[in-house]
Amino acid sequence: MTGTYRVEIEDEAENDLFEIYRRRLAQRGPDGPDGAEALLDSMMQLIDSLAHYPERGPVPVELLELRGSPWRQVSHSPYRIIYELGDGVVTIALVADARRDFSTLFQRRLLALKR
């Protein structure tokens, strides 16, 4: 695939980013290389880069059995950013700590989007 994709962020993924920001703000404050602002900025740069390189992320291991899965992921340690690769559109659906139970998160969030 070539060209530039439009990047959209689902409301729930936006809430995920806000909660990650809020937790980091409480832990380390807004400033500095490990502050909340730096974390959010670097996560948004990674998300924005999907407009040019949408296929770089692998299919999440939990979804490998779904042949032709439109779901992919990129990592921003310790977070996983899950997105759907569509026709000219990258849709960010989930941003969560990689240590969480993603099988359950996928059932709740991603499969609900398909209904």
Backbone as a chain_set.jsonl record, in Angstrom:
{"seq": "MTGTYRVEIEDEAENDLFEIYRRRLAQRGPDGPDGAEALLDSMMQLIDSLAHYPERGPVPVELLELRGSPWRQVSHSPYRIIYELGDGVVTIALVADARRDFSTLFQRRLLALKR", "coords": {"N": [[0.836, -1.174, 0.0], [0.495, 2.17, -0.81], [0.977, 5.742, -0.451], [-0.745, 8.246, 1.529], [-2.441, 7.645, 4.498], [-5.512, 8.33, 6.17], [-5.694, 9.073, 9.568], [-7.604, 8.076, 12.234], [-8.979, 8.382, 15.499], [-10.679, 6.404, 17.68], [-13.311, 7.179, 20.02], [-13.117, 5.766, 22.483], [-10.437, 4.978, 22.462], [-9.256, 7.457, 22.536], [-10.017, 8.163, 25.096], [-8.507, 6.227, 26.435], [-5.903, 7.202, 25.952], [-6.074, 9.635, 27.318], [-6.383, 8.714, 29.97], [-3.95, 7.375, 30.344], [-2.22, 9.56, 30.122], [-3.141, 11.056, 32.338], [-2.5, 9.348, 34.492], [0.322, 9.274, 34.251], [0.871, 11.962, 34.644], [0.155, 12.261, 37.342], [2.067, 10.585, 38.473], [4.632, 11.497, 37.609], [4.55, 14.154, 36.903], [4.106, 16.996, 34.611], [6.305, 17.774, 33.035], [9.646, 17.296, 31.633], [11.76, 14.585, 30.408], [10.483, 12.175, 30.942], [7.971, 12.902, 31.602], [4.385, 13.587, 31.612], [3.596, 15.101, 29.352], [5.666, 14.64, 27.484], [5.411, 11.874, 27.128], [2.804, 11.647, 26.014], [3.172, 13.193, 23.689], [5.123, 11.651, 22.293], [3.718, 9.281, 21.912], [1.644, 10.183, 20.271], [3.119, 10.974, 18.034], [3.982, 8.479, 17.118], [1.485, 7.31, 16.516], [0.611, 9.131, 14.529], [2.535, 8.573, 12.595], [1.617, 6.299, 11.428], [0.085, 7.026, 9.308], [1.731, 7.092, 7.124], [3.083, 4.672, 7.155], [1.305, 2.29, 7.456], [1.162, -0.505, 7.405], [3.209, -1.521, 8.88], [2.937, -2.526, 11.449], [2.474, -5.614, 13.176], [-0.067, -8.229, 13.107], [-1.94, -8.54, 16.061], [-0.958, -11.048, 18.372], [-2.992, -12.381, 19.693], [-4.988, -12.362, 17.854], [-4.234, -13.775, 15.654], [-5.373, -16.121, 14.659], [-7.561, -15.3, 13.252], [-7.957, -15.193, 10.084], [-6.809, -12.935, 7.653], [-7.151, -10.711, 9.234], [-8.007, -7.361, 9.99], [-6.797, -6.015, 11.991], [-4.04, -4.515, 13.634], [-0.933, -3.812, 15.352], [1.155, -1.504, 17.13], [3.957, -0.829, 19.192], [4.575, 1.097, 22.07], [6.457, 1.11, 24.437], [5.483, 0.816, 27.82], [3.164, 0.221, 26.379], [0.559, -0.934, 24.171], [-0.64, -0.177, 21.013], [-3.489, -0.541, 19.336], [-4.814, -0.976, 16.166], [-7.055, -0.593, 13.367], [-6.712, -1.462, 10.059], [-7.916, -0.018, 7.331], [-9.546, 0.802, 4.211], [-7.655, 3.084, 3.052], [-7.709, 4.284, 5.506], [-6.599, 4.478, 8.842], [-7.586, 3.317, 11.874], [-7.448, 4.025, 15.171], [-8.059, 1.995, 17.848], [-7.646, 1.028, 20.427], [-5.662, 1.597, 23.257], [-3.426, 0.442, 25.493], [-1.828, -0.764, 28.499], [0.654, -3.136, 28.0], [0.792, -5.268, 29.71], [-1.698, -5.999, 30.422], [-4.683, -8.081, 30.201], [-5.147, -8.899, 27.135], [-6.757, -10.518, 25.556], [-9.277, -10.455, 26.761], [-9.713, -7.685, 26.641], [-9.834, -7.351, 23.85], [-12.138, -8.812, 23.243], [-14.077, -7.299, 24.558], [-13.762, -4.674, 23.496], [-12.825, -4.477, 20.689], [-14.304, -6.382, 19.219], [-16.822, -5.471, 19.771], [-16.906, -3.147, 18.284], [-17.344, -4.076, 15.766], [-19.966, -4.785, 15.565]], "CA": [[0.0, 0.0, 0.0], [1.275, 3.395, -0.882], [0.202, 6.946, -0.214], [-0.975, 8.656, 2.901], [-3.706, 7.206, 5.073], [-6.119, 9.179, 7.179], [-5.637, 8.441, 10.888], [-8.715, 8.438, 13.11], [-8.884, 7.801, 16.841], [-11.996, 6.136, 18.269], [-13.523, 7.862, 21.302], [-12.589, 4.973, 23.599], [-8.975, 5.051, 22.406], [-8.93, 8.795, 23.023], [-10.126, 8.048, 26.559], [-7.329, 5.472, 26.876], [-4.763, 8.127, 25.943], [-6.273, 10.588, 28.41], [-6.115, 8.032, 31.242], [-2.498, 7.162, 30.404], [-1.667, 10.884, 30.409], [-3.512, 11.42, 33.703], [-1.68, 8.541, 35.421], [1.717, 9.737, 34.19], [0.894, 13.285, 35.26], [0.139, 12.048, 38.792], [3.299, 9.906, 38.877], [5.897, 12.174, 37.292], [4.348, 15.553, 36.554], [3.926, 17.252, 33.187], [7.518, 18.133, 32.301], [10.801, 16.41, 31.65], [11.765, 13.547, 29.375], [9.559, 11.088, 31.273], [6.73, 13.511, 32.069], [3.144, 13.278, 30.903], [3.581, 15.756, 28.034], [6.601, 13.928, 26.598], [4.826, 10.575, 26.813], [1.698, 11.832, 25.078], [3.738, 13.648, 22.409], [5.779, 10.556, 21.572], [2.676, 8.341, 21.49], [0.936, 10.783, 19.136], [4.02, 10.887, 16.877], [3.902, 7.103, 16.637], [0.166, 7.166, 15.892], [0.613, 9.91, 13.282], [3.411, 7.932, 11.605], [0.866, 5.235, 10.756], [-0.456, 7.582, 8.064], [2.69, 6.801, 6.053], [3.538, 3.28, 7.241], [0.245, 1.6, 8.197], [1.31, -1.962, 7.431], [4.405, -1.943, 9.612], [2.586, -3.245, 12.667], [1.987, -6.985, 12.983], [-1.366, -8.6, 13.671], [-1.754, -8.957, 17.455], [-0.869, -12.502, 18.506], [-4.291, -12.884, 20.14], [-5.913, -12.37, 16.715], [-3.61, -14.452, 14.514], [-6.234, -17.164, 14.102], [-8.529, -14.673, 12.356], [-7.29, -14.998, 8.79], [-7.141, -11.668, 7.014], [-7.54, -9.744, 10.259], [-7.628, -5.981, 9.694], [-6.211, -5.434, 13.192], [-2.583, -4.49, 13.746], [-0.483, -3.139, 16.568], [2.507, -0.977, 17.293], [4.279, -0.739, 20.614], [5.242, 2.236, 22.695], [6.637, 0.421, 25.708], [4.906, -0.519, 27.917], [1.807, 0.252, 25.834], [0.249, -1.452, 22.842], [-1.608, 0.638, 20.285], [-4.172, -1.457, 18.436], [-5.514, -0.21, 15.137], [-7.659, -1.298, 12.247], [-6.233, -0.965, 8.777], [-9.021, -0.036, 6.375], [-9.302, 1.316, 2.868], [-7.186, 4.461, 3.137], [-7.929, 4.804, 6.857], [-6.088, 3.77, 10.014], [-8.444, 3.681, 13.0], [-6.905, 3.628, 16.469], [-9.199, 1.472, 18.6], [-7.329, 0.636, 21.799], [-4.312, 1.876, 23.743], [-3.416, -0.103, 26.852], [-0.597, -1.346, 29.021], [0.87, -4.463, 27.414], [0.692, -6.302, 30.742], [-3.112, -6.318, 30.66], [-5.249, -9.251, 29.526], [-5.629, -8.39, 25.852], [-7.847, -11.352, 25.037], [-10.513, -9.88, 27.296], [-9.87, -6.345, 26.065], [-10.279, -7.496, 22.463], [-13.543, -9.232, 23.243], [-14.916, -6.176, 24.977], [-13.646, -3.441, 22.723], [-12.713, -4.58, 19.238], [-15.418, -7.112, 18.637], [-18.0, -4.608, 19.912], [-16.874, -2.183, 17.185], [-17.76, -4.741, 14.532], [-21.412, -5.071, 15.588]], "C": [[0.88, 1.234, 0.0], [0.366, 4.585, -0.633], [0.049, 7.226, 1.259], [-2.367, 8.23, 3.335], [-4.222, 8.267, 6.039], [-6.062, 8.401, 8.498], [-6.785, 8.99, 11.73], [-8.52, 7.743, 14.451], [-10.3, 7.647, 17.386], [-12.097, 6.843, 19.623], [-12.932, 7.084, 22.477], [-11.066, 4.981, 23.617], [-8.492, 6.427, 22.867], [-9.002, 8.823, 24.554], [-8.945, 7.273, 27.138], [-6.12, 6.393, 26.985], [-4.866, 9.137, 27.082], [-5.937, 9.95, 29.757], [-4.621, 7.748, 31.421], [-1.808, 8.471, 30.763], [-1.907, 11.255, 31.876], [-2.681, 10.652, 34.736], [-0.23, 9.021, 35.434], [1.861, 11.106, 34.839], [0.944, 13.162, 36.781], [1.454, 11.446, 39.284], [4.536, 10.783, 38.731], [5.768, 13.64, 36.927], [4.295, 15.75, 35.047], [5.224, 17.352, 32.391], [8.615, 17.082, 32.412], [10.667, 15.297, 30.633], [10.847, 12.369, 29.677], [8.244, 11.617, 31.84], [5.55, 13.175, 31.173], [3.111, 13.883, 29.499], [4.478, 15.02, 27.041], [6.037, 12.575, 26.191], [3.718, 10.724, 25.78], [2.209, 12.279, 23.707], [4.353, 12.494, 21.628], [4.767, 9.504, 21.12], [1.926, 8.889, 20.272], [1.814, 10.795, 17.88], [3.98, 9.495, 16.275], [2.573, 6.866, 15.921], [0.128, 7.899, 14.558], [1.461, 9.259, 12.199], [2.709, 6.799, 10.865], [0.216, 5.73, 9.466], [0.441, 7.228, 6.883], [3.125, 5.34, 6.02], [2.511, 2.419, 7.983], [0.427, 0.093, 8.316], [2.477, -2.44, 8.282], [4.087, -2.748, 10.86], [2.077, -4.641, 12.372], [0.562, -7.148, 13.51], [-1.116, -9.009, 15.126], [-1.829, -10.478, 17.579], [-2.213, -13.107, 18.915], [-5.289, -13.014, 18.985], [-5.356, -13.091, 15.493], [-4.516, -15.491, 13.869], [-7.318, -16.598, 13.184], [-7.826, -14.346, 11.042], [-7.747, -13.68, 8.166], [-7.586, -10.594, 7.993], [-7.102, -8.336, 9.864], [-6.906, -5.316, 10.861], [-4.696, -5.578, 13.19], [-2.217, -3.772, 15.03], [0.901, -2.548, 16.382], [2.718, -0.818, 18.793], [4.949, 0.58, 20.942], [5.38, 1.818, 24.156], [6.297, 1.31, 26.902], [3.504, -0.628, 27.31], [1.73, -0.393, 24.455], [-0.838, -0.562, 22.252], [-2.202, -0.263, 19.212], [-4.971, -0.634, 17.437], [-6.045, -1.117, 14.046], [-7.174, -0.64, 10.968], [-7.357, -1.133, 7.767], [-8.591, 0.528, 5.038], [-8.942, 2.795, 2.942], [-7.319, 5.088, 4.512], [-7.277, 3.88, 7.882], [-6.93, 4.254, 11.189], [-7.856, 3.126, 14.29], [-8.088, 3.233, 17.352], [-8.914, 1.253, 20.077], [-5.881, 0.998, 22.098], [-4.284, 1.418, 25.196], [-2.04, -0.643, 27.206], [-0.483, -2.783, 28.522], [0.741, -5.589, 28.433], [-0.755, -6.681, 31.06], [-3.528, -7.555, 29.874], [-5.894, -8.794, 28.217], [-6.716, -9.256, 25.237], [-9.19, -10.799, 25.493], [-10.76, -8.49, 26.726], [-10.374, -6.424, 24.628], [-11.745, -7.887, 22.4], [-14.456, -8.067, 23.567], [-14.923, -5.04, 23.967], [-13.714, -3.654, 21.227], [-13.89, -5.299, 18.611], [-16.71, -6.318, 18.758], [-18.055, -3.577, 18.789], [-17.426, -2.77, 15.895], [-19.261, -5.021, 14.48], [-22.188, -4.015, 14.876]], "O": [[1.874, 1.317, 0.721], [-0.858, 4.454, -0.606], [0.624, 6.552, 2.113], [-3.347, 8.435, 2.617], [-3.444, 9.004, 6.645], [-6.351, 7.205, 8.529], [-6.919, 10.199, 11.915], [-7.963, 6.648, 14.52], [-11.029, 8.628, 17.537], [-11.086, 7.073, 20.288], [-12.317, 7.673, 23.365], [-10.466, 4.989, 24.692], [-7.448, 6.544, 23.508], [-8.159, 9.428, 25.216], [-8.437, 7.617, 28.205], [-5.401, 6.372, 27.983], [-3.871, 9.457, 27.732], [-5.282, 10.572, 30.593], [-4.093, 7.869, 32.527], [-0.914, 8.493, 31.609], [-0.996, 11.709, 32.567], [-2.218, 11.222, 35.724], [0.375, 9.158, 36.497], [2.858, 11.379, 35.507], [1.695, 13.884, 37.436], [1.906, 11.76, 40.385], [5.389, 10.814, 39.619], [6.772, 14.304, 36.667], [4.423, 14.79, 34.287], [5.241, 17.048, 31.198], [8.517, 16.122, 33.176], [9.596, 15.086, 30.064], [10.468, 11.636, 28.763], [7.494, 10.88, 32.48], [5.702, 12.561, 30.117], [2.646, 13.238, 28.559], [4.094, 14.804, 25.891], [6.167, 12.171, 25.035], [3.696, 10.005, 24.781], [1.731, 11.797, 22.68], [4.125, 12.373, 20.424], [4.937, 8.899, 20.061], [1.612, 8.139, 19.347], [1.299, 10.641, 16.772], [3.948, 9.346, 15.054], [2.547, 6.283, 14.837], [-0.338, 7.347, 13.562], [1.149, 9.376, 11.014], [3.154, 6.385, 9.795], [-0.165, 4.922, 8.62], [-0.043, 7.08, 5.761], [3.496, 4.829, 4.963], [2.825, 1.873, 9.041], [-0.104, -0.52, 9.242], [2.707, -3.644, 8.393], [4.897, -3.572, 11.284], [1.324, -4.836, 11.418], [0.059, -6.311, 14.259], [-0.174, -9.753, 15.397], [-2.677, -11.114, 16.954], [-2.532, -14.228, 18.52], [-6.31, -13.689, 19.115], [-5.944, -13.025, 14.413], [-4.437, -15.72, 12.662], [-7.929, -17.344, 12.418], [-7.168, -13.311, 10.93], [-8.936, -13.363, 8.162], [-8.314, -9.672, 7.624], [-5.96, -8.134, 9.451], [-6.45, -4.178, 10.74], [-4.148, -6.61, 12.801], [-3.071, -3.199, 15.707], [1.705, -3.03, 15.584], [1.762, -0.69, 19.558], [5.772, 1.097, 20.186], [4.534, 2.131, 24.993], [6.776, 2.44, 26.985], [2.736, -1.503, 27.709], [2.692, -0.396, 23.688], [-1.826, -0.24, 22.912], [-1.505, -0.694, 18.294], [-5.705, 0.282, 17.808], [-5.567, -2.231, 13.831], [-7.222, 0.582, 10.82], [-7.707, -2.253, 7.394], [-7.4, 0.705, 4.779], [-9.82, 3.657, 2.899], [-7.074, 6.282, 4.679], [-7.392, 2.658, 7.797], [-6.985, 5.452, 11.47], [-7.775, 1.912, 14.479], [-9.001, 4.027, 17.577], [-9.832, 1.287, 20.897], [-4.986, 0.738, 21.294], [-5.024, 1.937, 26.031], [-1.214, -0.935, 26.341], [-1.439, -3.553, 28.62], [0.595, -6.75, 28.052], [-1.007, -7.575, 31.868], [-2.805, -8.014, 28.99], [-7.045, -8.359, 28.2], [-7.527, -8.753, 24.459], [-10.126, -10.69, 24.702], [-11.89, -8.155, 26.369], [-11.244, -5.648, 24.231], [-12.504, -7.349, 21.594], [-15.487, -7.875, 22.923], [-15.981, -4.51, 23.627], [-14.569, -3.075, 20.557], [-14.413, -4.867, 17.583], [-17.607, -6.475, 17.93], [-19.144, -3.173, 18.381], [-17.917, -2.04, 15.034], [-19.769, -5.453, 13.445], [-23.413, -4.096, 14.798]]}, "num_chains": 1, "name": "protein.A"}
